[in-house]
Amino acid sequence: YIYFNCDDYTNQTSSTCETWRIIGVFEGKVKIMRGSQIGTYSWDNKNASTGAETANGKNDWSTARLMKLLNPSDYYEVDSNDNEIGQSLYWNRKSGTCFAGQNNATKSCNFTSTGINDITRNMISESTWRIGYGTSGTYLYANDIYIEEESTNSSYLSKWIGKIALLNLSDYSYAIDLSKCSYASGHSSYTGSACTSNNWMHSVITSDTWTLGISTAINYSKTQAWYISSNGNAGTTNTYYEKAIFPVLNLKLDVMISKKTTGEYRNPYKILP
């Protein structure tokens, strides 16, 4: 556990900070996820008239409407089809309208208390994220999923550079204690109690949650992304559906942690101001 996005970094408590969870260390950077969702939104809900091939959305994270909601405008091109809806609202701690539902549907959204604040923005590292062409197999171990997230083909990018993203499906798989999970033959069979009760991330994800992974199945190659269901399973569906959003980011290398904290639930790590 780590206190983050604090209103007051000189007095870090559960009332002045959000509690985030540490996923791990990747390429020397600490990767963390918000401990609660910021709402339910579409991964992308463009249709054939606004940049997608069908009415089911487009599974390209580099142009996804959710990506634009979470990140500063440095990392995307303004698309007139978006009508400036939802763009950088979470990053800029603002309220407005966000995309949620099929065929460019929208709803009101407010991040004035949950968005990233001015001080916290300077702690977030620009990172290279594995967006690949996703996991095409069904029964894959975490290390196999990780490799697939880095793979690419002529239709999909394998990397995206930005500030804030979502969980990788491999993050969820690695969070399982494989020594206790008898169903650990792949992400589609992680619903057994031995798996869910020994996966710290499952205790955080209590409703269907979007991930970065995209589906490359022939019939859905441009419209579907992977999500983690509330029962612990992983599946794919069209990107226009509304699902929970847990922002994920990497801390800058110069962010220092107090040695007086242990990272436990009752004593989260504190960032030195």
Secondary structure, 3 states (H helix, E strand, C coil): CEEECCCCCCCCCCCCCEEEEEEEEECCEEEEEECCCCCEEECCCCCCCCCCCCCCCCCCHHHCHHHHHHCCHHHCCCCHHHCCCCCCHHHHCCEEEEECCCCCCEEEEECCCCCCCHHHHCCECCEEEECCCCCCCCCCCHHHHHHHHCCCECCECCEEEECEECCCHHHHHHCECCCCCCCCCCHHHCCCHHHHCCEHHHHHCCCCEEEEEECCCHHHCCCEEEEECCCCCEEEEECCCEEECCCEEEECCCCCECCCCCCECCECECECC
